[in-house]
Amino acid sequence: MSADSVQKYIENFSGEARERLEIIDKLIKSLSDKITSKISWSMPTYVLHNPILQVCAFKKHIGLYPGAAAVDAFRNRLEKEGYTFSKGGIQLPLSRDLPIELIKEITKFNITADEQESKGVKSVSITRPEKELPEGLLAKLISNDLLEVYNKRPRYQRTDYISWIEKAVRAETKEKRTAQMIEELKNGDAYMGMAYNAKS
């Protein structure tokens, strides 16, 4: 799907997905008259001084991508309320009511962080201990000549990949997730289904 504006992106959808995209668009823009929107990485992207949030519609959910710091800040709430999330993204199922207040609070968190960054105030990052590579994954990376590529990814991505794969209950799910990781490392432009642009 291609679109050169957020409005055209939204118009590509119908029904519940379109309605929710419209609500999110209006909500985010209502929080600051300085927020602008554009299409980046084929997704609606909302910007102050820097991008603060991205949104993407899928068949069964809306993907909300506020970034790693915001997800970490709201991690306990997301877990308590039963939302599926990764390091930088949150799945909002179409089968559940749209969590307006949650989206609002996450956006406000990023607005504050963006304003602080624009004034030269560094935000405090939340770090997690790095997981050790299981032998099976290590062998996969070596056989695909991707160990160095993997090690160059940010620590949070390496940790998330391992946790995501280890959480798979079924063997075929684990294999599928491993294959996705390998493919993303080879292409270099994605991380757990999300767009990734490595810093040079």
N, C-alpha and C positions, 0 to 999 in steps of 0.2 A: 504494500500500500504506500502510495506517495502522496504528499500534500505539502504545499508551500506556505501554509499558515495554520495556526491552531484551529481557526474556525472551519477551514476546509477539512482538517483532520477529523474533527468532531462530526462533520456532515457525512463522512464516509461510513458512519455507524447508524444504527437504528435501535429503536426499542430501549431497553433498560440501560444498555451500555452508553448510548448517546445521551440519555437523560442524566446519567451519573457524571459523564464527562462535562456536560454543561454546568451542572451544579458545582463540581470541583473548580472549574474555570472561573465561575462567578465568585465563589468563596475566596479563592486565592487572591484574585484581583481586588476584592473588597477590603483586604487587610492592609493594603498600602497603595496609594495612587502612583507610586514610583515603580511598581512592578510592571514589567513588560513581558510579552510572550513571543515565542518563536518556535520553529521546528528545528530540533537538533538531534542527531542520531535517530531520525525518523519519528521522534516523539515530541509532544508538546512540552516545552521547557519554559519555566518561569524564572525571570531574572530580575535582580536588583543590581548591585554592583557585579555580582557573580550569579551563576545559576543557583537557585535555591530549591528547586523541585522539578521532577519530571513525572509525567503520567503516560500510561500506555494501556490501551484496552485489549483484552484477550477474550477468548470465547466464554470463559466462566468467571473471570475476575477482572478487576482494574488493578494494574500495577502502579504503585506509588513509590517513587524513588527519591527520597529526601537526603540520601547520603548516609555514610557510616556513622557519623557523630550523632545524628538525629535518631537513627535506629537504636544505637547504644543507649541514648538517653531515655528512650521510651521502651526499652527491652522488657522490663518487668510488666509493664501494662499490656504490651502486645502478647506476652506469654499468658498472662492472667485472662485476657479476653479471647484467647484462642486463635490469634492470627498467625498465618505462616509468613515468615520473613527470613531474609538473608542479611548479609552485612549491610547492604545499602538499599534494600528494597522490601516492600510490604505488599502482600496480596490481600485485596479487598474483594471477597467473593460476591458475585451478583446475587447469590442465594441469601445473603444477609443484608440487613439495613445498612445504608451507607453511614459510616461513623463520622458525621459532620464535625463533632466536637474534637475528635481525635485528629482529624486532618487539619483543623484550625490550629490546634495547639502545636502540632508538628511544624506547620508552616510558620507560626509565630516564633518558634524556637530557631528556625533557620533564618528568619528575618533579623532576629537579634544577633545571631552569629555573624551574618553578613555585614551588618552595620558595625559590629565590633572590629571585624577584620578590615573594613574600609578605613577605620580610624587607627589601625595598627595594633589593635589589641588581639593577641594570640589566644585562641580558645584552648582549653585544656582537653587533650585527647585521652580517651580511655583505651588502655592497652590490655590485651589478654595474652596469657602465656602461649607460646607456639607449641603446637602438637608435633610429636615426632612422626615421621613418615612410616607407615606400616610397611613391612617387607614387600607385600604384594604390590602396593602402589609404587614403591621405590623401584621395583623391577620393571614395572610398566613404563615409568618415566625414562629409565636407562635404556630400555629396548627401543623406545621411540626417540632417543637422543634429545630428551626434553628436560633433563634434570637441571641443567643450567638455566633454561628458560623459566622453569618452575621456581627456582631459587631467587630469580630476579623479580618475581611478583611480590607485591607488598605482603607483609607478614599476615595481616588479617585475611587476605585471600587464601594464602596457603593453609591457614588454620580452618577457614570456612570450608574449603574443598575437602579436607580430611574428615571434618565433623559431618558434613553432608553425606559423604560416601559411607562413613561408618554407621550412620543412623538408618541406612537402608535395611529393611528386614529381609526382603527377598533377594536371593542371589542375582536374579536377572535385573532387579532395580539397581543393585550395587554396580553391576557391569555396565548398565546404561549410563549411570552417573559418572563412572570412571571414563567411559568413552567420550562423554561430553567434555569432561575436564581436559582430556588429551586433545580433542578437537579445538577447544578454546585456546589452549596453550600453543598449538600449531599455528592457528590463525592470528593470535595475538590481539584480537579486537573485542573480546568478550570475557565476562566473568560470571559464571553461574546464570547464564541467560541474559545478562545485562551488558549494555555497551561498556567497553573499557578502552580508555585511551592512555596508553603508557606514557609516563613523563620521560622526556628524553634526558 
